[in-house]
Amino acid sequence: MELARQMTWADQSLDLNNYRTRDQIAVDIVLQNRQGDVIGIEVKASSSVADSDFAGLRQLQTKLGEDMLAGIVLYMGQQTLPFGERLRAMPLSALWTCQ
């Protein structure tokens, strides 16, 4: 997994987990630093993204409040798109480029 490799040279120590409820609402990747700050990441193999792709991220955001710094859906498209407060869709290629 590319994120796990990139974590080895991060400035701070991060835990890599996932999130799933009994209702099967999920977030693919949950990154958390030692201070408890969280970034949630969903990965979609689609060239488009919909509001429904953020269901798990929104639930996690509600649960964590201000501790959730960002929710990101990585997808096969080309644009970074806003989907609400601290929620963005980003091209998968963003993992390999600096912006």
Contacts in CASP RR format, 6 or more apart in sequence:
PFRMAT RR
TARGET T0000
AUTHOR 0000-0000-0000
METHOD contacts of the structure
MODEL  1
MELARQMTWADQSLDLNNYRTRDQIAVDIVLQNRQGDVIGIEVKASSSVA
DSDFAGLRQLQTKLGEDMLAGIVLYMGQQTLPFGERLRAMPLSALWTCQ
2 95 0 8 1.000
2 96 0 8 1.000
3 16 0 8 1.000
3 29 0 8 1.000
3 31 0 8 1.000
3 41 0 8 1.000
3 95 0 8 1.000
4 16 0 8 1.000
6 95 0 8 1.000
7 14 0 8 1.000
7 16 0 8 1.000
7 31 0 8 1.000
12 33 0 8 1.000
12 34 0 8 1.000
13 33 0 8 1.000
13 34 0 8 1.000
14 31 0 8 1.000
14 32 0 8 1.000
14 33 0 8 1.000
15 31 0 8 1.000
15 32 0 8 1.000
15 33 0 8 1.000
16 29 0 8 1.000
16 30 0 8 1.000
16 31 0 8 1.000
17 29 0 8 1.000
17 30 0 8 1.000
17 32 0 8 1.000
18 26 0 8 1.000
18 27 0 8 1.000
18 28 0 8 1.000
18 29 0 8 1.000
18 30 0 8 1.000
19 26 0 8 1.000
19 27 0 8 1.000
19 30 0 8 1.000
19 40 0 8 1.000
19 56 0 8 1.000
19 60 0 8 1.000
20 26 0 8 1.000
20 27 0 8 1.000
21 59 0 8 1.000
25 55 0 8 1.000
25 56 0 8 1.000
25 59 0 8 1.000
26 56 0 8 1.000
27 40 0 8 1.000
27 41 0 8 1.000
27 42 0 8 1.000
27 56 0 8 1.000
27 57 0 8 1.000
27 60 0 8 1.000
28 41 0 8 1.000
28 42 0 8 1.000
28 43 0 8 1.000
29 40 0 8 1.000
29 41 0 8 1.000
29 42 0 8 1.000
29 43 0 8 1.000
30 38 0 8 1.000
30 39 0 8 1.000
30 40 0 8 1.000
30 41 0 8 1.000
30 60 0 8 1.000
31 38 0 8 1.000
31 39 0 8 1.000
31 40 0 8 1.000
31 41 0 8 1.000
32 38 0 8 1.000
36 67 0 8 1.000
37 67 0 8 1.000
37 69 0 8 1.000
38 60 0 8 1.000
38 64 0 8 1.000
38 67 0 8 1.000
38 68 0 8 1.000
38 69 0 8 1.000
39 68 0 8 1.000
39 69 0 8 1.000
39 70 0 8 1.000
39 71 0 8 1.000
39 72 0 8 1.000
40 57 0 8 1.000
40 60 0 8 1.000
40 68 0 8 1.000
40 70 0 8 1.000
40 71 0 8 1.000
40 72 0 8 1.000
41 71 0 8 1.000
41 72 0 8 1.000
41 73 0 8 1.000
41 74 0 8 1.000
42 53 0 8 1.000
42 54 0 8 1.000
42 56 0 8 1.000
42 57 0 8 1.000
42 71 0 8 1.000
42 72 0 8 1.000
42 73 0 8 1.000
42 74 0 8 1.000
43 73 0 8 1.000
43 74 0 8 1.000
43 75 0 8 1.000
43 92 0 8 1.000
44 53 0 8 1.000
44 73 0 8 1.000
44 74 0 8 1.000
44 75 0 8 1.000
44 76 0 8 1.000
45 76 0 8 1.000
46 75 0 8 1.000
46 76 0 8 1.000
47 75 0 8 1.000
47 76 0 8 1.000
47 77 0 8 1.000
48 75 0 8 1.000
48 77 0 8 1.000
49 73 0 8 1.000
49 75 0 8 1.000
49 77 0 8 1.000
49 81 0 8 1.000
49 83 0 8 1.000
49 89 0 8 1.000
51 83 0 8 1.000
53 73 0 8 1.000
53 75 0 8 1.000
53 89 0 8 1.000
54 71 0 8 1.000
54 73 0 8 1.000
54 83 0 8 1.000
54 87 0 8 1.000
57 71 0 8 1.000
57 72 0 8 1.000
57 73 0 8 1.000
57 87 0 8 1.000
58 87 0 8 1.000
60 68 0 8 1.000
60 71 0 8 1.000
61 68 0 8 1.000
61 71 0 8 1.000
61 86 0 8 1.000
61 87 0 8 1.000
68 86 0 8 1.000
69 86 0 8 1.000
70 86 0 8 1.000
70 87 0 8 1.000
70 88 0 8 1.000
71 86 0 8 1.000
71 87 0 8 1.000
71 88 0 8 1.000
72 87 0 8 1.000
72 88 0 8 1.000
72 89 0 8 1.000
72 90 0 8 1.000
73 83 0 8 1.000
73 87 0 8 1.000
73 88 0 8 1.000
73 89 0 8 1.000
73 90 0 8 1.000
74 89 0 8 1.000
74 90 0 8 1.000
74 91 0 8 1.000
74 92 0 8 1.000
74 94 0 8 1.000
74 95 0 8 1.000
75 89 0 8 1.000
75 90 0 8 1.000
75 91 0 8 1.000
75 92 0 8 1.000
76 91 0 8 1.000
76 92 0 8 1.000
77 91 0 8 1.000
77 92 0 8 1.000
78 91 0 8 1.000
79 89 0 8 1.000
79 91 0 8 1.000
80 88 0 8 1.000
80 89 0 8 1.000
80 90 0 8 1.000
80 91 0 8 1.000
80 94 0 8 1.000
80 99 0 8 1.000
81 88 0 8 1.000
81 89 0 8 1.000
82 88 0 8 1.000
83 89 0 8 1.000
END
